[in-house]
């Protein structure tokens, strides 16, 4: 497609910022909070039953589970609040203090969850403490993604921004894989009684163990907020381009794409339960499906970022997303009809590969397109809103659709809708890769 046919960002980013590139320590320091976030998500989901028994005892097993899942969902409520507060703080005080604050709150919350005595020990105080911990964690996580994504982009050299920002989605896949493996190992090596009593706490304490390391890494990070960045703004009203109102179109497109990616991510994480409950396959194959899809997603996220640095943001978003749209239904049809390891591992693995590539390009494209003075807060807010609305409901919607229709292909319908919406928004996104954006602006 000709360059001139793509939407062009009105203020292409500078080539000057981050000319020394990112060190491995800086990448780990910036992304360790994202790792803890998704590790916690997978771990809580895996041990929801045990957590329910510990803090929400009930005569009904189902009621106990529902209360546990509701507590998990409480964390989604405070995410947008944390996004506005911590994200805006990062735009005023700097990326590093905001990242230190969010990570410290996140670590303390997971530690409190792991160490809170059971309902039998302290009564109603136990669920209250756990709910407060989840609300605190949601608040901190809401402010985590915006500042870290902005930091990765600002600290990287202009030629490697795509690859640098790809560590954000890749770190989430790494943590999800680690959480699934920890859960699998504990379930294989401990009795059900031991898992109920203390095994799930071990999984959370392993996550909390990253707290001192993460704080040490983040305290040593160089600040990027005040680095020189001289975009060639071509908009008539320069001041408007620096405000939220001047970027409503880009933020609206970003919200749609993040909603699409959130649905895809959370439905993918649901595949273990889907494979067991709906397709009735053996548990080892069901768990392997999630682990393989996550592992492929890690490689695809890095590849998407690397490719975005070479081919531009727009084509790396659009063409793989179109391929995912065309392949989703045939792959699920294959999975449902055969219920074989080849279909579950190969078919869903293929969707994970193609579906993960566009979002690394999108992440860097969105943060490049936003002016620095609102970048952290604006990105954090639309990310948190997308997660709160669509992440918290994705698995519930898929399970409900499957149940009421009696059709095992129901997850494919929801994925098709999400993928199509994301594709339409991606087509309208501007090209922000520095050299390509400048070249397009001159045509």
Secondary structure, DSSP 4 states (H G I P E B T S, - for coil): --GGGS-B-SEEPPSSTTTT---HHHHHHHHHHHHHHHHHHHHHHHTHHHHHHHH---S-HHHHHHHHHHHHHHHHHTHHHHHHHHHHHHHHT-HHHHHHHHHHHHHHHHHHHHHPPPHHHHTTHHHHHHHHHHHHHHHHHHTHHHHHHHHHHHHS-GGGHHHHHHHHHHHHHHHHHHHHHHHHHHHHHS-HHHIIIIIHHHHHHHHHTHHHHHHHHHHTPPP-TTS----EE-SS-HHHHTSSGGGHHHHHHHHHHHHHHHHHHHHHHTHHHHHHHTS---HHHHHHHHHHHHHHHHHHHHHHHHHHHHH-HHHHHHHHHHHHHHHHHHHHHHHHHH--HIIIIIIHHHHHHHHHHHHHHHHHHHHHHS-HHHHHHHHHHHHHHHIIIIIHHHHHHHHHHHHHH--TTHHHHHHHHHHHHHHHHHHHSPB--HHHHHHHHH-
